[in-house]
């Protein structure tokens, strides 16, 4: 009997990204069956994994959580009703396996008796053949397969994952993610950077409706929104109120930049992080009942009293209610003055947005080159973290061309390099000859036709970069630009 696992769960078991697993499938290293992987295939492809020791796996996961700037999922058990249902399902699986083993044992007893029956009065040749078969069966049943210990440990760890998390597939987009701990369907999607439709996120508006195609879900939060009977009969649920019991497939729409509505909300200052006299990060927290929907790379308008400013979002959509912007200090800029000199924790800040279409092309799996000019690092940071959460690109290279503010989050970029195998960070010192710097970068990629380039900076910088990279072979469809002149 095959033990089939979804690809996302295999990735977690072996400590690899989904993209890395998909690459193994494309090059024939790992075989799949209708999107699932057999346990024997996992053991064959990853013979060095220490299934009984997940310390290294936890260490890498913690580094990634910190490097991405994501809110680490609570290391707690699922909701009690979900946990009870998962344990019941696990018990059913165990009972079915036990019953099958008993059946096999009975078949072996029957087979042994059948050999004795046939052996009576048989020829010497038949007698020898029957006893050879019996000896073969006894010998092989007595031997422990060489990979039995690894298989047992892998199954045990996979069962723990099934208790703590569930695999979700979204149709028709094909997005996949794991819902961990006591997260709802909506929580799990947002943690993984997937922009599902939602409004209040607390069961009042009905904007997060989805249809359960297969699998079982449990209601874990009360909601005031009333579903019609026809919707209930069709399997429609509110994603903010339901959690998956087992692996499920849901039908829901994933929003693009043009699909997300304009929002207005009042956030509170969480912290002002002054990197140096030239630039600071403003961290604000949206209210629980009105999280800001946006995609990596978009921008928002912020207001404090009469002072206002429009800035690229530097945080990842996967960071729940946290919103981060980078504010350069400029003369005669009242909002920047407020950030550097006045704003204190819990002060109200009006937020409006999101604006812009400088977002990831989620249909592309090409390697990515990120170009950040000065404070253009803010939207690039958001895009990098969003790409990490979605595990989109084959590889990611970040080139940060500094201005007078320097590489003000250099340690974060180096943390990304340490945590992610396919991530490279190259800082470039301030230069009066941007053209020469860009030409040097482009020369390092002789096969630019297979890349996507995401660049953020001033209009002049972007024009120079576009001319340079397209001139060196980058297809026009692989160029994405976000101007900081907003």
SEDREN-296579 format. One record per residue (C-alpha): residue in three letters; x, y, z. Coordinates in steps of 0.5 Angstrom, whole numbers, padded with zeros to 4 digits, always signed. Example, Ala and Ser with C-alpha at 12.3 -4.5 7.8 and 13.67 -1.06 7.14 Angstrom:
<recs>
ALA+0025-0009+0016;SER+0027-0002+0014;
</recs>
This chain:
<recs>
UNK+0000+0000+0000;UNK+0003+0007-0002;UNK+0004+0012+0003;UNK+0003+0019-0001;UNK+0005+0026+0001;UNK+0003+0032-0002;UNK+0010+0036-0004;UNK+0009+0042+0001;UNK+0009+0037+0006;UNK+0015+0033+0003;UNK+0019+0040+0003;UNK+0018+0041+0010;UNK+0020+0034+0012;UNK+0027+0035+0008;UNK+0028+0042+0010;UNK+0028+0044+0003;UNK+0024+0050-0001;UNK+0018+0048-0005;UNK+0021+0051-0011;UNK+0027+0047-0010;UNK+0023+0041-0010;UNK+0020+0043-0016;UNK+0026+0043-0019;UNK+0028+0036-0017;UNK+0022+0034-0021;UNK+0023+0038-0027;UNK+0030+0035-0028;UNK+0027+0027-0026;UNK+0031+0027-0019;UNK+0024+0026-0016;UNK+0018+0022-0019;UNK+0011+0025-0017;UNK+0004+0022-0018;UNK-0002+0027-0019;UNK+0002+0032-0015;UNK+0004+0027-0010;UNK+0010+0023-0008;UNK+0011+0016-0005;UNK+0015+0015+0002;UNK+0020+0010-0002;UNK+0021+0016-0007;UNK+0023+0021-0001;UNK+0027+0016+0002;UNK+0031+0014-0004;UNK+0032+0022-0006;UNK+0034+0024+0001;UNK+0038+0019+0004;UNK+0042+0023+0008;UNK+0036+0027+0012;UNK+0036+0025+0019;UNK+0029+0024+0020;UNK+0030+0023+0028;UNK+0033+0029+0029;UNK+0030+0036+0027;UNK+0034+0040+0031;UNK+0038+0043+0024;UNK+0031+0044+0021;UNK+0028+0048+0027;UNK+0035+0052+0027;UNK+0034+0054+0019;UNK+0027+0055+0020;UNK+0028+0060+0026;UNK+0033+0064+0021;UNK+0028+0064+0016;UNK+0023+0067+0020;UNK+0027+0072+0023;UNK+0031+0074+0016;UNK+0024+0075+0013;UNK+0021+0079+0018;UNK+0015+0075+0019;UNK+0011+0074+0025;UNK+0013+0067+0027;UNK+0007+0062+0027;UNK+0005+0061+0035;UNK+0008+0054+0037;UNK+0001+0052+0039;UNK-0003+0046+0038;UNK-0009+0047+0033;UNK-0016+0049+0036;UNK-0019+0043+0040;UNK-0024+0041+0036;UNK-0019+0041+0030;UNK-0014+0037+0034;UNK-0019+0032+0036;UNK-0022+0031+0029;UNK-0014+0030+0026;UNK-0013+0025+0032;UNK-0019+0021+0030;UNK-0017+0021+0023;UNK-0010+0019+0025;UNK-0014+0013+0029;UNK-0018+0011+0023;UNK-0011+0011+0019;UNK-0008+0007+0025;UNK-0014+0002+0025;UNK-0014+0001+0018;UNK-0007-0001+0017;UNK-0007-0005+0023;UNK-0013-0009+0020;UNK-0009-0010+0014;UNK-0003-0013+0017;UNK-0008-0018+0021;UNK-0011-0019+0014;UNK-0004-0020+0011;UNK-0002-0025+0017;UNK-0008-0029+0016;UNK-0006-0030+0008;UNK+0000-0032+0010;UNK-0003-0037+0015;UNK-0007-0039+0009;UNK-0002-0040+0005;UNK+0003-0044+0009;UNK-0003-0049+0010;UNK-0004-0049+0002;UNK+0003-0051+0001;UNK+0002-0057+0006;UNK-0004-0059+0003;UNK-0001-0059-0004;UNK+0005-0062-0002;UNK+0002-0068+0000;UNK+0003-0073-0005;UNK+0007-0068-0010;UNK+0013-0070-0014;UNK+0020-0069-0011;UNK+0021-0063-0016;UNK+0014-0060-0013;UNK+0016-0061-0006;UNK+0023-0058-0007;UNK+0019-0052-0010;UNK+0014-0051-0005;UNK+0019-0051+0001;UNK+0023-0046-0003;UNK+0018-0042-0003;UNK+0016-0043+0004;UNK+0024-0041+0006;UNK+0024-0035+0001;UNK+0017-0032+0005;UNK+0020-0034+0012;UNK+0027-0031+0010;UNK+0024-0025+0008;UNK+0019-0024+0013;UNK+0024-0025+0018;UNK+0029-0020+0015;UNK+0028-0012+0017;UNK+0029-0008+0010;UNK+0035-0004+0010;UNK+0031+0003+0010;UNK+0026+0001+0015;UNK+0028+0005+0021;UNK+0029+0011+0016;UNK+0022+0010+0014;UNK+0019+0009+0021;UNK+0022+0015+0023;UNK+0020+0019+0017;UNK+0013+0017+0018;UNK+0013+0018+0025;UNK+0015+0026+0023;UNK+0010+0026+0018;UNK+0004+0024+0022;UNK+0006+0030+0027;UNK+0006+0035+0022;UNK-0001+0032+0020;UNK-0003+0033+0027;UNK+0000+0040+0027;UNK-0001+0043+0020;UNK-0006+0041+0014;UNK-0004+0042+0007;UNK-0009+0047+0003;UNK-0009+0048-0005;UNK-0013+0054-0008;UNK-0017+0053-0015;UNK-0016+0055-0020;UNK-0009+0059-0018;UNK-0006+0053-0016;UNK-0003+0056-0010;UNK-0001+0051-0004;UNK+0001+0053+0003;UNK+0001+0049+0010;UNK-0004+0052+0015;UNK+0000+0051+0022;UNK-0002+0051+0029;UNK-0009+0054+0031;UNK-0009+0059+0024;UNK-0015+0059+0020;UNK-0015+0058+0012;UNK-0015+0066+0012;UNK-0009+0066+0017;UNK-0005+0061+0013;UNK-0006+0064+0006;UNK-0004+0071+0009;UNK+0002+0068+0013;UNK+0005+0065+0006;UNK+0004+0071+0002;UNK-0002+0069-0002;UNK-0007+0075-0003;UNK-0014+0072-0002;UNK-0020+0076-0002;UNK-0022+0079+0005;UNK-0025+0085+0009;UNK-0026+0085+0016;UNK-0022+0078+0018;UNK-0027+0077+0024;UNK-0033+0074+0021;UNK-0037+0080+0019;UNK-0037+0082+0012;UNK-0037+0076+0008;UNK-0031+0078+0004;UNK-0027+0072+0005;UNK-0032+0066+0002;UNK-0029+0060-0001;UNK-0032+0054-0003;UNK-0029+0047+0000;UNK-0028+0042-0006;UNK-0025+0037-0002;UNK-0023+0035+0005;UNK-0026+0037+0012;UNK-0026+0044+0015;UNK-0028+0046+0022;UNK-0031+0052+0025;UNK-0026+0055+0030;UNK-0029+0062+0030;UNK-0036+0065+0031;UNK-0038+0070+0025;UNK-0044+0074+0025;UNK-0045+0074+0017;UNK-0050+0069+0015;UNK-0049+0065+0009;UNK-0055+0063+0005;UNK-0057+0056+0005;UNK-0055+0055-0002;UNK-0048+0057+0000;UNK-0048+0052+0005;UNK-0050+0046+0001;UNK-0045+0048-0004;UNK-0039+0048+0001;UNK-0038+0055+0002;UNK-0035+0057+0008;UNK-0032+0064+0011;UNK-0024+0063+0011;UNK-0023+0067+0017;UNK-0027+0063+0021;UNK-0026+0056+0019;UNK-0019+0051+0020;UNK-0018+0045+0016;UNK-0018+0039+0019;UNK-0014+0035+0014;UNK-0011+0036+0007;UNK-0016+0041+0003;UNK-0018+0044-0004;UNK-0021+0050-0004;UNK-0024+0055-0009;UNK-0022+0062-0008;UNK-0020+0068-0012;UNK-0013+0070-0011;UNK-0012+0078-0012;UNK-0008+0082-0017;UNK-0006+0089-0016;UNK-0012+0092-0019;UNK-0016+0087-0015;UNK-0015+0090-0009;UNK-0020+0096-0007;UNK-0017+0102-0004;UNK-0017+0102+0004;UNK-0017+0108+0009;UNK-0015+0106+0016;UNK-0012+0109+0023;UNK-0006+0105+0025;UNK-0002+0106+0031;UNK+0006+0107+0031;UNK+0009+0101+0034;UNK+0016+0104+0033;UNK+0021+0109+0030;UNK+0027+0106+0028;UNK+0032+0111+0026;UNK+0038+0108+0022;UNK+0042+0114+0021;UNK+0041+0121+0020;UNK+0039+0120+0013;UNK+0033+0115+0014;UNK+0029+0112+0019;UNK+0023+0106+0019;UNK+0016+0108+0021;UNK+0013+0101+0024;UNK+0005+0102+0025;UNK+0000+0097+0027;UNK-0006+0096+0023;UNK-0013+0095+0028;UNK-0015+0088+0028;UNK-0021+0089+0025;UNK-0018+0092+0019;UNK-0012+0089+0016;UNK-0009+0093+0010;UNK-0009+0089+0004;UNK-0003+0090-0001;UNK+0002+0086-0005;UNK+0009+0087-0004;UNK+0012+0093-0008;UNK+0006+0097-0007;UNK+0006+0104-0004;UNK+0001+0108+0001;UNK+0000+0115+0003;UNK+0001+0116+0011;UNK-0002+0122+0015;UNK-0001+0125+0021;UNK-0005+0131+0022;UNK-0004+0136+0017;UNK+0003+0133+0015;UNK+0003+0127+0009;UNK+0007+0123+0005;UNK+0007+0117+0000;UNK+0012+0112+0001;UNK+0013+0105-0001;UNK+0011+0099+0003;UNK+0018+0096+0006;UNK+0014+0090+0010;UNK+0011+0083+0007;UNK+0004+0082+0006;UNK+0006+0076+0010;UNK+0007+0080+0016;UNK+0000+0080+0019;UNK-0002+0087+0021;UNK+0005+0090+0021;UNK+0006+0096+0016;UNK+0013+0099+0015;UNK+0016+0105+0011;UNK+0022+0108+0010;UNK+0022+0115+0011;UNK+0028+0119+0008;UNK+0030+0126+0012;UNK+0029+0132+0007;UNK+0028+0139+0008;UNK+0021+0142+0008;UNK+0018+0135+0009;UNK+0013+0136+0015;UNK+0012+0128+0015;UNK+0019+0126+0015;UNK+0020+0132+0021;UNK+0014+0128+0025;UNK+0017+0121+0024;UNK+0024+0124+0026;UNK+0023+0128+0032;UNK+0015+0127+0034;UNK+0012+0121+0033;UNK+0012+0116+0039;UNK+0009+0109+0040;UNK+0001+0109+0040;UNK+0001+0115+0036;UNK-0005+0115+0031;UNK-0003+0115+0023;UNK-0008+0115+0018;UNK-0007+0110+0012;UNK-0009+0110+0005;UNK-0008+0105+0000;UNK-0005+0101-0003;UNK-0003+0104-0010;UNK+0002+0102-0016;UNK+0003+0096-0020;UNK+0010+0094-0018;UNK+0009+0087-0016;UNK+0011+0080-0017;UNK+0009+0077-0023;UNK+0007+0070-0020;UNK+0006+0067-0026;UNK+0014+0067-0028;UNK+0019+0062-0025;UNK+0025+0065-0028;UNK+0031+0067-0023;UNK+0030+0075-0021;UNK+0035+0080-0021;UNK+0033+0086-0016;UNK+0036+0093-0017;UNK+0035+0098-0011;UNK+0038+0105-0012;UNK+0038+0108-0005;UNK+0032+0108-0001;UNK+0029+0104-0007;UNK+0031+0099-0002;UNK+0024+0099+0001;UNK+0020+0096-0004;UNK+0025+0092-0006;UNK+0025+0089+0001;UNK+0018+0088+0001;UNK+0018+0084-0006;UNK+0024+0080-0004;UNK+0020+0078+0003;UNK+0014+0077-0001;UNK+0018+0072-0006;UNK+0021+0068-0001;UNK+0014+0067+0003;UNK+0011+0065-0004;UNK+0018+0061-0006;UNK+0017+0063-0013;UNK+0024+0064-0016;UNK+0029+0060-0018;UNK+0034+0064-0015;UNK+0035+0072-0013;UNK+0040+0076-0013;UNK+0040+0083-0010;UNK+0044+0089-0012;UNK+0044+0095-0007;UNK+0047+0101-0010;UNK+0047+0106-0004;UNK+0047+0113-0004;UNK+0048+0118+0002;UNK+0044+0114+0007;UNK+0049+0108+0006;UNK+0046+0100+0006;UNK+0042+0102+0012;UNK+0040+0095+0013;UNK+0046+0091+0011;UNK+0045+0086+0017;UNK+0038+0084+0014;UNK+0041+0083+0007;UNK+0046+0078+0010;UNK+0042+0075+0014;UNK+0038+0073+0008;UNK+0044+0070+0005;UNK+0045+0066+0011;UNK+0038+0063+0011;UNK+0037+0062+0003;UNK+0041+0058-0001;UNK+0039+0061-0008;UNK+0040+0068-0005;UNK+0046+0073-0006;UNK+0047+0080-0004;UNK+0052+0085-0007;UNK+0052+0092-0004;UNK+0055+0097-0009;UNK+0058+0103-0006;UNK+0056+0110-0007;UNK+0058+0112-0014;UNK+0058+0118-0019;UNK+0058+0114-0025;UNK+0052+0110-0024;UNK+0052+0107-0032;UNK+0059+0104-0030;UNK+0056+0100-0024;UNK+0050+0098-0028;UNK+0054+0096-0034;UNK+0059+0092-0029;UNK+0053+0088-0026;UNK+0050+0087-0033;UNK+0056+0084-0035;UNK+0056+0078-0029;UNK+0049+0076-0033;UNK+0051+0074-0040;UNK+0044+0070-0040;UNK+0040+0076-0039;UNK+0034+0073-0043;UNK+0033+0068-0038;UNK+0032+0073-0032;UNK+0027+0078-0029;UNK+0029+0085-0027;UNK+0026+0089-0021;UNK+0029+0096-0020;UNK+0027+0101-0016;UNK+0029+0108-0016;UNK+0029+0115-0019;UNK+0026+0116-0026;UNK+0033+0118-0028;UNK+0036+0112-0025;UNK+0031+0107-0028;UNK+0032+0110-0035;UNK+0039+0108-0034;UNK+0038+0101-0032;UNK+0033+0100-0037;UNK+0037+0102-0043;UNK+0043+0098-0040;UNK+0040+0091-0038;UNK+0035+0091-0045;UNK+0042+0093-0049;UNK+0045+0087-0046;UNK+0039+0082-0048;UNK+0034+0083-0042;UNK+0027+0082-0046;UNK+0022+0088-0045;UNK+0017+0083-0041;UNK+0023+0081-0036;UNK+0023+0089-0034;UNK+0019+0091-0028;UNK+0020+0098-0025;UNK+0018+0102-0019;UNK+0019+0110-0018;UNK+0021+0113-0012;UNK+0019+0119-0015;UNK+0012+0119-0011;
</recs>
